[in-house]
């Protein structure tokens, strides 16, 4: 999908076709919303076409194309998932850099940012796909690579906030819209919190872009030994989790970049302005980079890192209770259900007790990597593997 911006030829290449659709669909009633691997936002009728030669096939209710309409340029793929709130559909654009510009890390500082003024979040009328709002976050000023995070909503006092993890390593809170505006609006930033610890920004005299690229173990001349000791900047890939006026979010990078130091923060969601120094309730730095969204239940927080370790913390204080080592790469997030924590890894699915004491209940080999996060619904556990298998498991009643 080549595109020309300001006379500069850019292109996503084959990556979106190789990895397929990354956006988890949002379903409400008979409508399904998702972002395709061609970067279109689609609304489909879940019932398909009711009659005729194409009966049962997908029926597109509406489509919105951020690439054409707003100049958005996703890096690698469209990653985030839509979020429905009333008549509104919030969608992350995945706006990023053109990673095909240079392969030499020492020339990456000359890289192109094809769409520096494109929005990071768009808001559509869910009924017809009309653009009704965009955000104003200055993420492209320090955009590390791409943008991957999905959004969450929470009621804080008398206002509803939208939480988003930026590709600059900053967590943002926006005022959510209360209704569909007649004219296009802007999402107001209520607060922002830099989640990259200050010591991670020490570049040793290099420019920050080059230092970031040298943290990728795949590049020539990398500084990353892939042992978890590399200290450098990371964006936010996980979805911020809101609970009891707190936001929990961790920084991380693609596991293919290699291991490195991570950080998990608990942020006071009631603040305003810059919360970097004043709004962090606690910070935990005992984990590697991570893609994973936290799971919280019974006062316990669970999060896995790219090195394959599962961390159990006190959600109120950040105190670590235990760390379980699987020695297996992790892409997905944990799931807590029925008193158990499910952890997907490249070597199968681990099941542990969701408790203060470490107790492994099972390790299940599903015949392939488990990159996606498990999902529980209506008493059924769903687990998808990279080989294309979807497992649906439920407890069978005892024989009478």
C-alpha positions as CSV (number, residue, x, y, z in Angstrom):
1,X,0.0,0.0,0.0
2,X,2.3,2.8,-1.2
3,X,1.5,6.4,-0.4
4,X,3.1,9.7,-1.1
5,X,3.3,12.5,1.5
6,X,5.0,15.8,0.8
7,X,6.8,14.1,-2.2
8,X,8.1,11.3,0.0
9,X,7.2,7.8,-1.1
10,X,6.3,5.6,1.8
11,X,4.7,2.2,2.3
12,X,3.6,-0.2,4.9
13,X,4.8,-3.2,2.9
14,X,3.6,-6.8,3.5
15,X,3.4,-6.8,7.3
16,X,-0.3,-6.1,7.7
17,X,-1.1,-8.9,5.2
18,X,1.2,-11.3,7.0
19,X,-0.2,-10.7,10.5
20,X,-3.8,-10.1,9.5
21,X,-6.3,-8.3,11.7
22,X,-4.9,-7.1,15.1
23,X,-8.0,-5.2,16.2
24,X,-10.3,-7.0,18.6
25,X,-13.9,-6.5,17.5
26,X,-16.4,-4.6,19.6
27,X,-19.9,-6.1,19.4
28,X,-23.1,-4.5,20.4
29,X,-26.5,-5.9,19.5
30,X,-26.4,-6.7,15.8
31,X,-23.5,-4.5,15.0
32,X,-19.8,-5.4,15.0
33,X,-17.0,-2.8,14.8
34,X,-13.3,-3.4,14.1
35,X,-10.2,-2.0,12.2
36,X,-9.1,-4.0,9.2
37,X,-5.6,-4.8,8.1
38,X,-6.1,-2.1,5.4
39,X,-6.7,0.4,8.3
40,X,-10.4,0.9,7.6
41,X,-12.8,1.2,10.5
42,X,-15.7,-1.1,9.6
43,X,-19.2,-1.6,11.0
44,X,-20.8,-4.9,10.0
45,X,-24.2,-6.4,10.4
46,X,-23.6,-9.6,12.4
47,X,-26.6,-11.2,10.7
48,X,-24.9,-10.9,7.3
49,X,-26.9,-10.6,4.1
50,X,-30.4,-12.0,4.8
51,X,-31.3,-13.2,1.3
52,X,-30.1,-13.5,-2.3
53,X,-27.0,-15.2,-3.8
54,X,-24.7,-13.7,-1.1
55,X,-27.0,-14.7,1.9
56,X,-25.0,-15.1,5.1
57,X,-22.0,-13.2,3.9
58,X,-20.8,-10.0,5.6
59,X,-22.8,-6.9,5.1
60,X,-20.9,-3.6,5.6
61,X,-23.1,-1.0,7.2
62,X,-20.4,1.8,6.9
63,X,-16.7,2.3,6.5
64,X,-14.4,5.1,7.6
65,X,-10.9,5.4,6.1
66,X,-8.4,7.3,8.4
67,X,-5.6,6.8,5.9
68,X,-7.4,8.7,3.2
69,X,-9.5,11.1,5.3
70,X,-6.9,12.2,7.9
71,X,-3.5,11.1,6.5
72,X,-3.0,8.6,9.3
73,X,0.1,6.3,8.8
74,X,0.1,3.2,11.0
75,X,3.5,1.7,11.8
76,X,3.5,-2.1,10.9
77,X,-0.3,-2.5,11.5
78,X,-3.5,-1.2,12.9
79,X,-3.4,-2.4,16.4
80,X,-5.8,-0.9,18.8
81,X,-9.5,-1.9,19.3
82,X,-12.6,0.2,19.1
83,X,-14.5,1.2,22.3
84,X,-18.2,1.8,22.3
85,X,-19.8,4.4,24.7
86,X,-23.4,5.2,24.0
87,X,-23.7,6.5,20.4
88,X,-20.0,7.0,20.2
89,X,-17.2,4.8,18.8
90,X,-13.6,5.6,20.0
91,X,-10.9,4.2,17.7
92,X,-7.1,4.5,18.1
93,X,-5.4,5.3,14.8
94,X,-2.0,3.6,15.4
95,X,-0.3,6.6,13.8
96,X,3.5,6.0,13.7
97,X,6.8,6.3,11.9
98,X,7.7,4.8,8.5
99,X,9.9,2.0,9.8
100,X,11.1,1.2,6.2
101,X,13.0,4.5,6.0
102,X,16.4,3.3,7.2
103,X,17.8,0.0,8.5
104,X,20.9,1.5,10.0
105,X,20.2,2.5,13.7
106,X,22.7,5.4,13.4
107,X,20.6,6.9,10.6
108,X,17.2,6.4,12.2
109,X,17.4,10.0,13.6
110,X,16.8,11.0,10.0
111,X,13.6,8.9,9.8
112,X,10.4,10.2,8.5
113,X,7.2,10.7,10.5
114,X,4.7,10.7,7.6
115,X,1.7,12.1,9.5
116,X,3.0,14.3,12.4
117,X,-0.3,16.2,12.7
118,X,-2.7,13.2,12.4
119,X,-4.8,12.3,15.4
120,X,-4.0,9.4,17.7
121,X,-7.7,8.8,18.6
122,X,-10.8,9.4,16.5
123,X,-14.4,9.4,17.6
124,X,-17.1,8.3,15.2
125,X,-20.9,8.3,15.3
126,X,-21.4,4.5,15.7
127,X,-24.6,4.7,13.6
128,X,-23.2,6.1,10.4
129,X,-19.4,6.4,10.8
130,X,-19.3,10.2,10.8
131,X,-16.1,11.7,12.3
132,X,-17.2,13.7,15.3
133,X,-13.9,14.3,17.3
134,X,-10.2,13.9,17.4
135,X,-7.6,14.1,20.2
136,X,-5.0,16.8,20.8
137,X,-2.2,14.8,22.5
138,X,1.3,15.8,21.3
139,X,2.5,12.2,21.0
140,X,4.4,12.7,17.8
141,X,6.8,15.0,19.5
142,X,8.5,12.0,21.1
143,X,7.0,9.1,19.2
144,X,9.3,6.1,19.7
145,X,8.0,3.8,17.0
146,X,4.3,3.0,16.6
147,X,1.2,3.1,18.7
148,X,-0.4,-0.1,20.0
149,X,-2.6,0.6,23.0
150,X,-6.3,0.3,23.2
151,X,-8.4,2.6,25.4
152,X,-10.5,2.3,28.5
153,X,-13.2,4.4,30.1
154,X,-13.8,5.3,33.8
155,X,-16.0,7.6,35.9
156,X,-13.9,9.8,38.0
157,X,-16.0,12.1,40.2
158,X,-18.5,13.9,38.0
159,X,-16.6,13.4,34.8
160,X,-16.0,10.4,32.5
161,X,-12.4,9.9,31.4
162,X,-10.9,8.1,28.4
163,X,-7.5,6.5,29.1
164,X,-4.9,5.8,26.5
165,X,-1.3,4.6,26.4
166,X,0.8,6.6,24.0
167,X,3.6,5.5,21.7
168,X,5.7,8.1,23.6
169,X,5.5,6.2,26.8
170,X,3.0,8.7,28.3
171,X,-0.4,7.7,29.7
172,X,-3.2,10.2,28.8
173,X,-6.6,10.9,30.2
174,X,-9.1,12.8,28.1
175,X,-12.6,14.1,28.8
176,X,-15.0,11.7,27.2
177,X,-17.8,13.1,25.1
178,X,-21.3,13.2,26.7
179,X,-23.1,13.0,23.4
180,X,-22.6,13.1,19.7
181,X,-21.6,16.7,18.7
182,X,-23.1,18.4,15.7
183,X,-19.7,19.9,14.7
184,X,-16.3,18.2,14.9
185,X,-14.9,18.5,18.4
186,X,-11.5,18.0,20.2
187,X,-10.9,15.7,23.1
188,X,-9.6,17.7,26.0
189,X,-6.5,16.3,27.8
190,X,-7.3,16.2,31.5
191,X,-4.0,14.8,32.6
192,X,-0.9,13.0,31.3
193,X,1.8,10.9,33.1
194,X,5.2,10.0,31.7
195,X,5.6,6.3,32.5
196,X,9.3,6.1,31.4
197,X,11.5,6.3,34.5
198,X,14.1,9.2,34.3
199,X,17.0,6.8,34.4
200,X,15.7,4.9,31.4
201,X,16.2,8.1,29.3
202,X,20.0,8.3,29.9
203,X,21.2,7.8,26.3
204,X,25.0,8.1,27.0
205,X,25.3,11.1,24.8
206,X,23.4,9.7,21.8
207,X,20.3,11.2,20.4
208,X,17.2,9.5,21.8
209,X,16.1,8.0,18.5
210,X,19.4,6.2,17.9
211,X,19.5,5.0,21.5
212,X,16.0,3.6,21.2
213,X,16.9,1.8,18.0
214,X,20.1,0.3,19.6
215,X,17.8,-1.3,22.2
216,X,16.5,-3.6,19.5
217,X,18.5,-6.8,19.5
218,X,17.9,-7.3,15.8
219,X,19.7,-4.3,14.5
220,X,23.4,-4.1,13.5
221,X,25.5,-2.9,16.5
222,X,22.8,-3.4,19.0
223,X,23.4,-2.7,22.7
224,X,20.8,-5.2,23.8
225,X,22.2,-8.5,25.1
226,X,18.7,-9.9,25.4
227,X,19.2,-10.7,29.1
228,X,16.9,-8.1,30.6
229,X,19.6,-5.6,31.6
230,X,19.2,-3.1,28.7
231,X,17.9,0.2,30.1
232,X,16.1,2.4,27.6
233,X,12.8,3.9,26.6
234,X,9.6,2.0,25.8
235,X,6.2,3.0,24.7
236,X,2.9,1.7,26.1
237,X,1.4,-1.3,24.4
238,X,-0.9,-2.5,27.1
239,X,-4.4,-1.1,27.7
240,X,-4.6,1.2,30.8
241,X,-6.8,-0.5,33.5
242,X,-9.0,1.7,35.6
243,X,-10.2,0.6,39.0
244,X,-11.2,2.6,42.1
245,X,-9.9,6.0,40.8
246,X,-6.6,4.4,39.9
247,X,-5.0,3.6,36.5
248,X,-2.6,0.7,36.2
249,X,-0.3,0.7,33.1
250,X,3.1,-0.7,32.1
251,X,5.6,0.2,29.4
252,X,7.1,-2.3,26.9
253,X,8.2,-3.2,23.4
254,X,7.7,-5.9,20.8
255,X,9.3,-9.1,22.1
256,X,11.2,-9.4,18.8
257,X,13.1,-6.3,20.0
258,X,14.5,-8.3,22.9
259,X,14.3,-8.1,26.6
260,X,14.9,-4.9,28.6
261,X,13.9,-3.1,31.8
262,X,10.2,-2.4,32.2
263,X,8.1,-0.4,34.6
264,X,4.5,-0.8,36.0
265,X,2.7,2.3,37.4
266,X,-0.3,2.9,39.6
267,X,-1.6,6.4,38.8
268,X,-4.0,8.6,40.7
269,X,-6.8,9.2,38.1
270,X,-8.3,12.1,40.1
271,X,-5.5,14.5,39.3
272,X,-5.1,17.1,36.5
273,X,-2.2,18.4,34.4
274,X,1.2,16.7,34.5
275,X,1.1,13.8,37.0
276,X,4.6,12.5,36.2
277,X,6.1,13.6,39.5
278,X,3.0,13.9,41.7
279,X,0.4,11.4,40.5
280,X,2.1,8.0,40.8
281,X,0.9,6.1,43.8
282,X,3.5,3.4,43.3
283,X,5.9,2.1,40.7
284,X,7.2,-1.5,40.3
285,X,10.4,-2.0,38.2
286,X,11.0,-5.6,38.9
287,X,9.7,-6.7,35.5
288,X,10.9,-6.8,31.9
289,X,9.3,-4.9,29.1
290,X,5.8,-6.0,28.6
291,X,2.9,-6.0,26.2
292,X,0.5,-7.2,28.8
293,X,-2.6,-5.5,30.3
294,X,-2.8,-6.2,34.0
295,X,-5.5,-8.4,35.6
296,X,-6.8,-7.4,39.0
297,X,-9.0,-9.5,41.3
298,X,-9.3,-9.8,45.1
299,X,-6.8,-7.0,45.7
300,X,-4.1,-8.8,43.7
301,X,-2.6,-7.7,40.4
302,X,-1.2,-10.1,37.8
303,X,1.0,-9.1,34.9
304,X,3.4,-11.1,32.6
305,X,6.5,-9.7,30.9
306,X,8.1,-10.6,27.6
307,X,10.7,-12.8,29.3
308,X,7.9,-15.2,30.4
309,X,7.6,-14.2,34.1
310,X,4.3,-13.8,35.9
311,X,4.3,-11.2,38.6
312,X,1.8,-11.1,41.5
313,X,1.5,-7.8,43.3
314,X,-0.6,-6.1,45.9
315,X,-2.8,-3.8,43.9
316,X,-2.9,-1.2,46.6
317,X,0.8,-0.9,47.5
318,X,2.7,-2.5,44.6
319,X,4.3,-5.0,47.0
320,X,5.4,-8.1,45.1
321,X,4.2,-11.5,46.5
322,X,5.7,-13.8,44.0
323,X,7.2,-14.3,40.5
324,X,6.7,-17.4,38.4
325,X,9.3,-18.1,35.8
326,X,8.1,-19.9,32.6
327,X,11.2,-19.2,30.4
328,X,8.9,-18.7,27.4
329,X,8.1,-15.6,25.4
330,X,4.8,-13.8,26.2
331,X,2.7,-11.6,23.9
332,X,-0.7,-11.8,25.4
333,X,-2.2,-10.8,28.7
334,X,-3.3,-12.7,31.8
335,X,-6.9,-13.5,32.6
336,X,-8.3,-14.0,36.1
337,X,-11.4,-16.1,36.3
338,X,-12.9,-18.6,38.8
339,X,-10.1,-18.1,41.3
340,X,-7.4,-18.9,38.7
341,X,-5.0,-16.8,36.6
342,X,-4.4,-18.0,33.0
343,X,-1.1,-17.0,31.4
344,X,-0.6,-17.5,27.6
345,X,3.0,-18.2,26.5
346,X,4.8,-19.5,23.4
347,X,5.0,-22.9,25.0
348,X,1.4,-23.3,26.1
349,X,-1.1,-22.1,28.6
350,X,-0.2,-21.9,32.3
351,X,-2.9,-22.0,35.0
352,X,-2.1,-20.8,38.5
353,X,-4.0,-20.0,41.7
354,X,-5.0,-16.4,41.9
355,X,-3.7,-16.1,45.4
356,X,-0.9,-14.5,47.5
357,X,1.0,-17.8,47.5
358,X,2.5,-19.2,44.3
359,X,0.7,-22.4,43.3
360,X,0.9,-23.8,39.8
361,X,-2.3,-25.8,38.9
362,X,-1.6,-26.8,35.3
363,X,0.5,-26.3,32.2
364,X,-1.4,-27.1,29.0
365,X,0.3,-27.8,25.6
366,X,-2.1,-26.7,22.9
367,X,0.3,-27.7,20.1
368,X,1.2,-24.1,19.1
369,X,2.1,-20.7,20.6
370,X,-0.6,-18.9,22.5
371,X,-0.1,-15.2,21.6
372,X,-3.6,-14.0,22.2
373,X,-5.1,-13.3,25.6
374,X,-7.6,-15.9,26.9
375,X,-11.2,-14.9,27.2
376,X,-13.9,-16.2,29.6
377,X,-17.6,-15.8,28.8
378,X,-20.8,-17.6,30.0
379,X,-18.8,-20.3,31.7
380,X,-16.6,-21.1,28.7
381,X,-12.8,-20.4,28.5
382,X,-11.7,-19.5,24.9
383,X,-8.0,-19.8,23.9
384,X,-6.7,-19.1,20.4
385,X,-3.4,-20.4,19.1
386,X,-1.0,-19.0,16.5
387,X,-1.7,-22.1,14.4
388,X,-5.3,-21.0,13.8
389,X,-7.0,-23.2,16.4
390,X,-9.6,-21.8,18.8
391,X,-10.2,-23.9,21.9
392,X,-13.5,-23.6,23.9
393,X,-13.4,-25.3,27.2
394,X,-16.0,-25.6,30.0
395,X,-16.5,-27.8,33.1
396,X,-18.6,-30.8,32.6
397,X,-21.2,-31.6,35.3
398,X,-20.5,-34.7,37.3
399,X,-22.2,-37.9,36.3
400,X,-25.4,-38.5,38.3
